[in-house]
């Protein structure tokens, strides 16, 4: 159940990232990459706090990124 909760929270984090990226559509690519890294770090820290296992946190983060990327790229 913790894995499911972490994935849902991380999907919310990726949705916030998309909204912030949309607001900063005129920024340079470097700033968007830095912003992605900040959100990635935030997702890992929150996942690690809830899961208390680095391996499971990385699994949850990769699963949430795959789900999010599939919705993001295939919805357009």
DSSP file (Angstrom, degrees, kcal/mol; ACC not computed):
  #  RESIDUE AA STRUCTURE BP1 BP2  ACC     N-H-->O    O-->H-N    N-H-->O    O-->H-N    TCO  KAPPA ALPHA  PHI   PSI    X-CA   Y-CA   Z-CA
    1    1 A X     >        0   0    0      0, 0.0     4,-2.1     0, 0.0     5,-0.1   0.000 360.0 360.0 360.0 -32.2    0.0    0.0    0.0
    2    2 A X  H  >  +     0   0    0      1,-0.2     4,-2.7     2,-0.2     5,-0.2   0.901 360.0  53.9 -65.0 -39.1    2.9    2.3    0.7
    3    3 A X  H  > S+     0   0    0      1,-0.2     4,-2.4     2,-0.2    -1,-0.2   0.921 108.9  48.3 -61.0 -43.7    4.2    1.8   -2.9
    4    4 A X  H  > S+     0   0    0      1,-0.2     4,-2.2     2,-0.2    -1,-0.2   0.908 112.2  49.2 -62.5 -43.0    0.8    2.8   -4.3
    5    5 A X  H  X S+     0   0    0     -4,-2.1     4,-2.4     2,-0.2    -2,-0.2   0.912 111.3  48.8 -63.9 -43.4    0.7    5.9   -2.1
    6    6 A X  H  X S+     0   0    0     -4,-2.7     4,-2.7     1,-0.2    -2,-0.2   0.906 110.3  51.2 -64.8 -41.4    4.2    7.0   -3.0
    7    7 A X  H  X S+     0   0    0     -4,-2.4     4,-2.1    -5,-0.2    -1,-0.2   0.912 110.9  48.5 -63.2 -41.6    3.4    6.6   -6.7
    8    8 A X  H  X S+     0   0    0     -4,-2.2     4,-1.7     2,-0.2    -2,-0.2   0.915 112.4  48.0 -64.6 -42.4    0.3    8.7   -6.4
    9    9 A X  H  X S+     0   0    0     -4,-2.4     4,-1.9     1,-0.2    -2,-0.2   0.911 112.1  49.8 -64.0 -41.5    2.1   11.4   -4.5
   10   10 A X  H  X S+     0   0    0     -4,-2.7     4,-2.5     1,-0.2    -1,-0.2   0.854 106.1  55.5 -68.3 -33.0    4.9   11.4   -7.1
   11   11 A X  H  X S+     0   0    0     -4,-2.1     4,-1.9     2,-0.2    -1,-0.2   0.874 107.1  51.0 -64.3 -35.2    2.4   11.6   -9.9
   12   12 A X  H  X S+     0   0    0     -4,-1.7     4,-2.1     2,-0.2    -2,-0.2   0.883 108.7  51.7 -65.9 -37.7    1.1   14.8   -8.2
   13   13 A X  H  X S+     0   0    0     -4,-1.9     4,-2.2     2,-0.2    -2,-0.2   0.919 109.7  48.7 -64.2 -43.5    4.7   16.1   -8.1
   14   14 A X  H  X S+     0   0    0     -4,-2.5     4,-2.1     1,-0.2    -1,-0.2   0.849 109.2  53.4 -66.6 -32.7    5.1   15.4  -11.8
   15   15 A X  H  X S+     0   0    0     -4,-1.9     4,-2.1     2,-0.2    -1,-0.2   0.895 108.3  49.4 -67.1 -39.3    1.8   17.2  -12.5
   16   16 A X  H  X S+     0   0    0     -4,-2.1     4,-2.6     2,-0.2    -2,-0.2   0.890 108.8  53.8 -63.9 -38.8    3.0   20.2  -10.6
   17   17 A X  H  X S+     0   0    0     -4,-2.2     4,-2.7     1,-0.2    -2,-0.2   0.917 107.8  50.0 -60.7 -43.1    6.2   20.1  -12.6
   18   18 A X  H  X S+     0   0    0     -4,-2.1     4,-2.2     2,-0.2    -2,-0.2   0.903 111.1  49.0 -63.0 -40.9    4.2   20.2  -15.8
   19   19 A X  H  X S+     0   0    0     -4,-2.1     4,-1.9     2,-0.2    -2,-0.2   0.920 113.2  46.0 -64.5 -44.3    2.2   23.1  -14.6
   20   20 A X  H  X S+     0   0    0     -4,-2.6     4,-1.6     2,-0.2    -2,-0.2   0.886 111.9  52.0 -66.7 -38.5    5.4   25.0  -13.6
   21   21 A X  H  < S+     0   0    0     -4,-2.7    -1,-0.2    -5,-0.2    -2,-0.2   0.888 108.2  51.7 -64.4 -38.2    7.0   24.1  -16.9
   22   22 A X  H >< S+     0   0    0     -4,-2.2     3,-0.9     1,-0.2    -2,-0.2   0.888 108.6  51.0 -64.5 -38.6    3.9   25.5  -18.8
   23   23 A X  H 3< S+     0   0    0     -4,-1.9     3,-0.2     1,-0.3    -1,-0.2   0.822 113.9  45.0 -67.0 -30.3    4.2   28.7  -16.8
   24   24 A X  T >< S+     0   0    0     -4,-1.6     3,-1.6     1,-0.2    -1,-0.3  -0.277  70.4 138.1-107.7  47.0    7.9   29.0  -17.7
   25   25 A X  T <  S+     0   0    0     -3,-0.9    -1,-0.2     1,-0.3    -2,-0.1   0.689  70.1  53.8 -68.3 -17.8    7.5   28.2  -21.4
   26   26 A X  T 3  S+     0   0    0     -3,-0.2    -1,-0.3    -4,-0.1    -2,-0.1   0.384  84.9 110.5 -97.8   4.4   10.0   30.9  -22.5
   27   27 A X  S <  S-     0   0    0     -3,-1.6     2,-0.1    -6,-0.2    -3,-0.0  -0.325  76.3 -97.1 -74.0 161.2   12.8   29.8  -20.2
   28   28 A X     >  -     0   0    0      1,-0.1     4,-1.5    -2,-0.0     3,-0.3  -0.331  31.7-110.3 -74.6 161.7   16.0   28.3  -21.6
   29   29 A X  H  > S+     0   0    0      1,-0.2     4,-2.4     2,-0.2     5,-0.2   0.852 115.6  60.4 -62.0 -36.8   16.4   24.5  -21.7
   30   30 A X  H  > S+     0   0    0      1,-0.2     4,-2.3     2,-0.2    -1,-0.2   0.904 105.2  47.8 -59.1 -42.8   19.1   24.6  -19.0
   31   31 A X  H  > S+     0   0    0     -3,-0.3     4,-2.2     2,-0.2    -1,-0.2   0.849 110.4  51.9 -69.1 -34.1   16.6   26.1  -16.5
   32   32 A X  H  X S+     0   0    0     -4,-1.5     4,-2.2     2,-0.2    -2,-0.2   0.887 110.2  48.8 -68.7 -38.0   14.0   23.5  -17.4
   33   33 A X  H  X S+     0   0    0     -4,-2.4     4,-2.3     2,-0.2    -2,-0.2   0.916 111.5  49.3 -66.3 -42.8   16.5   20.7  -16.8
   34   34 A X  H  X S+     0   0    0     -4,-2.3     4,-1.9     1,-0.2    -2,-0.2   0.897 110.8  50.5 -62.6 -39.4   17.5   22.2  -13.5
   35   35 A X  H  X S+     0   0    0     -4,-2.2     4,-2.2     2,-0.2    -1,-0.2   0.893 108.9  51.8 -65.8 -39.5   13.8   22.5  -12.5
   36   36 A X  H  X S+     0   0    0     -4,-2.2     4,-2.6     1,-0.2    -2,-0.2   0.910 108.3  51.7 -61.9 -41.9   13.3   18.9  -13.5
   37   37 A X  H  X S+     0   0    0     -4,-2.3     4,-2.4     2,-0.2    -1,-0.2   0.874 108.5  51.3 -64.0 -36.6   16.2   17.9  -11.3
   38   38 A X  H  X S+     0   0    0     -4,-1.9     4,-2.3     2,-0.2    -1,-0.2   0.927 113.0  44.5 -64.7 -44.7   14.8   19.8   -8.3
   39   39 A X  H  X S+     0   0    0     -4,-2.2     4,-2.4     2,-0.2    -2,-0.2   0.864 112.4  52.8 -68.5 -35.0   11.4   18.0   -8.7
   40   40 A X  H  X S+     0   0    0     -4,-2.6     4,-2.2     2,-0.2    -2,-0.2   0.919 110.4  47.4 -63.8 -44.2   13.2   14.7   -9.2
   41   41 A X  H  X S+     0   0    0     -4,-2.4     4,-2.6     2,-0.2    -2,-0.2   0.908 111.8  50.8 -63.2 -42.4   15.1   15.2   -5.9
   42   42 A X  H  X S+     0   0    0     -4,-2.3     4,-2.4     1,-0.2     5,-0.3   0.906 109.9  49.8 -62.0 -42.7   11.8   16.3   -4.2
   43   43 A X  H  X S+     0   0    0     -4,-2.4     4,-2.2     1,-0.2    -1,-0.2   0.899 112.6  47.4 -63.8 -40.9   10.1   13.1   -5.4
   44   44 A X  H  X S+     0   0    0     -4,-2.2     4,-2.8     2,-0.2     5,-0.2   0.915 112.2  49.2 -67.7 -42.8   12.9   10.9   -4.2
   45   45 A X  H  X S+     0   0    0     -4,-2.6     4,-2.0     2,-0.2    -2,-0.2   0.917 113.9  44.8 -64.9 -43.4   13.1   12.6   -0.8
   46   46 A X  H  X S+     0   0    0     -4,-2.4     4,-1.9     2,-0.2    -1,-0.2   0.915 115.3  48.6 -66.8 -41.9    9.4   12.3   -0.2
   47   47 A X  H  X S+     0   0    0     -4,-2.2     4,-2.8    -5,-0.3     5,-0.3   0.901 111.8  48.6 -63.7 -40.8    9.3    8.7   -1.4
   48   48 A X  H  X S+     0   0    0     -4,-2.8     4,-2.1     1,-0.2    -1,-0.2   0.856 109.3  53.6 -68.5 -34.4   12.3    7.8    0.7
   49   49 A X  H  < S+     0   0    0     -4,-2.0    -1,-0.2    -5,-0.2    -2,-0.2   0.894 117.2  36.9 -65.4 -39.4   10.7    9.4    3.7
   50   50 A X  H  < S+     0   0    0     -4,-1.9    -2,-0.2    -5,-0.1    -1,-0.2   0.867 126.3  35.4 -81.7 -37.2    7.5    7.4    3.3
   51   51 A X  H  < S-     0   0    0     -4,-2.8    -3,-0.2    -5,-0.2    -2,-0.2   0.822  82.5-152.2 -88.1 -33.0    9.0    4.1    2.1
   52   52 A X     <  +     0   0    0     -4,-2.1     2,-0.3    -5,-0.3    -4,-0.1   0.809  66.6  96.3  60.1  32.5   12.2    4.1    4.2
   53   53 A X     >  -     0   0    0     -6,-0.2     4,-2.1    -5,-0.1     5,-0.2  -0.918  61.9-155.6-150.7 121.1   13.9    2.0    1.6
   54   54 A X  H  > S+     0   0    0     -2,-0.3     4,-2.4     1,-0.2     5,-0.2   0.889  96.2  51.7 -66.8 -38.2   16.1    3.4   -1.2
   55   55 A X  H  > S+     0   0    0      1,-0.2     4,-1.9     2,-0.2    -1,-0.2   0.929 113.0  43.7 -65.5 -44.7   15.6    0.5   -3.5
   56   56 A X  H  > S+     0   0    0      2,-0.2     4,-2.7     1,-0.2    -1,-0.2   0.846 111.9  55.1 -69.0 -32.8   11.8    0.7   -3.3
   57   57 A X  H  X S+     0   0    0     -4,-2.1     4,-2.7     2,-0.2    -2,-0.2   0.926 108.7  46.7 -65.3 -43.8   11.9    4.4   -3.6
   58   58 A X  H  X S+     0   0    0     -4,-2.4     4,-2.5     2,-0.2    -2,-0.2   0.875 112.3  51.5 -65.7 -36.0   13.8    4.2   -6.8
   59   59 A X  H  X S+     0   0    0     -4,-1.9     4,-2.3     2,-0.2    -2,-0.2   0.935 112.4  45.3 -63.4 -46.4   11.4    1.6   -8.0
   60   60 A X  H  X S+     0   0    0     -4,-2.7     4,-2.6     2,-0.2    -2,-0.2   0.901 113.6  50.0 -64.8 -41.0    8.4    3.8   -7.2
   61   61 A X  H  X S+     0   0    0     -4,-2.7     4,-2.3     2,-0.2    -2,-0.2   0.919 112.3  46.5 -65.5 -43.6   10.1    6.9   -8.8
   62   62 A X  H  X S+     0   0    0     -4,-2.5     4,-2.2     2,-0.2    -1,-0.2   0.898 113.5  49.5 -66.8 -38.1   10.9    5.0  -12.0
   63   63 A X  H  X S+     0   0    0     -4,-2.3     4,-2.5    -5,-0.2    -2,-0.2   0.918 111.8  47.8 -66.0 -41.9    7.4    3.6  -12.2
   64   64 A X  H  X S+     0   0    0     -4,-2.6     4,-2.6     1,-0.2    -2,-0.2   0.881 112.0  50.2 -68.0 -35.8    5.8    7.0  -11.6
   65   65 A X  H  X S+     0   0    0     -4,-2.3     4,-2.8     2,-0.2     5,-0.2   0.892 111.1  49.0 -67.3 -38.7    8.0    8.6  -14.2
   66   66 A X  H  X S+     0   0    0     -4,-2.2     4,-2.2     2,-0.2    -2,-0.2   0.929 114.3  44.9 -66.2 -44.6    7.2    5.9  -16.8
   67   67 A X  H  X S+     0   0    0     -4,-2.5     4,-2.0     2,-0.2    -2,-0.2   0.931 116.3  46.7 -63.6 -45.3    3.4    6.3  -16.1
   68   68 A X  H  X S+     0   0    0     -4,-2.6     4,-2.7    -5,-0.2    -2,-0.2   0.921 112.7  48.8 -64.3 -44.2    3.7   10.0  -16.2
   69   69 A X  H  X S+     0   0    0     -4,-2.8     4,-2.8     1,-0.2     5,-0.3   0.875 109.4  52.9 -65.2 -36.8    5.8   10.1  -19.4
   70   70 A X  H  X S+     0   0    0     -4,-2.2     4,-1.7    -5,-0.2    -1,-0.2   0.911 113.4  43.0 -66.8 -39.6    3.4    7.7  -21.1
   71   71 A X  H  X S+     0   0    0     -4,-2.0     4,-0.9     2,-0.2    -2,-0.2   0.898 116.2  49.7 -67.9 -39.3    0.4    9.9  -20.3
   72   72 A X  H  < S+     0   0    0     -4,-2.7     4,-0.3    -5,-0.2    -2,-0.2   0.925 118.3  35.5 -67.6 -46.2    2.4   13.1  -21.2
   73   73 A X  H  < S+     0   0    0     -4,-2.8     3,-0.3     1,-0.2    -1,-0.2   0.806 120.3  45.6 -81.4 -30.0    3.7   11.9  -24.6
   74   74 A X  H  < S+     0   0    0     -4,-1.7    -1,-0.2    -5,-0.3    -2,-0.2   0.499 100.3  67.5 -94.2  -3.0    0.7    9.8  -25.8
   75   75 A X     <        0   0    0     -4,-0.9    -1,-0.2     1,-0.2    -2,-0.1   0.638 360.0 360.0 -88.9 -13.5   -2.0   12.4  -24.8
   76   76 A X              0   0    0     -4,-0.3    -1,-0.2    -3,-0.3    -2,-0.1   0.440 360.0 360.0 -96.3 360.0   -0.9   14.9  -27.5
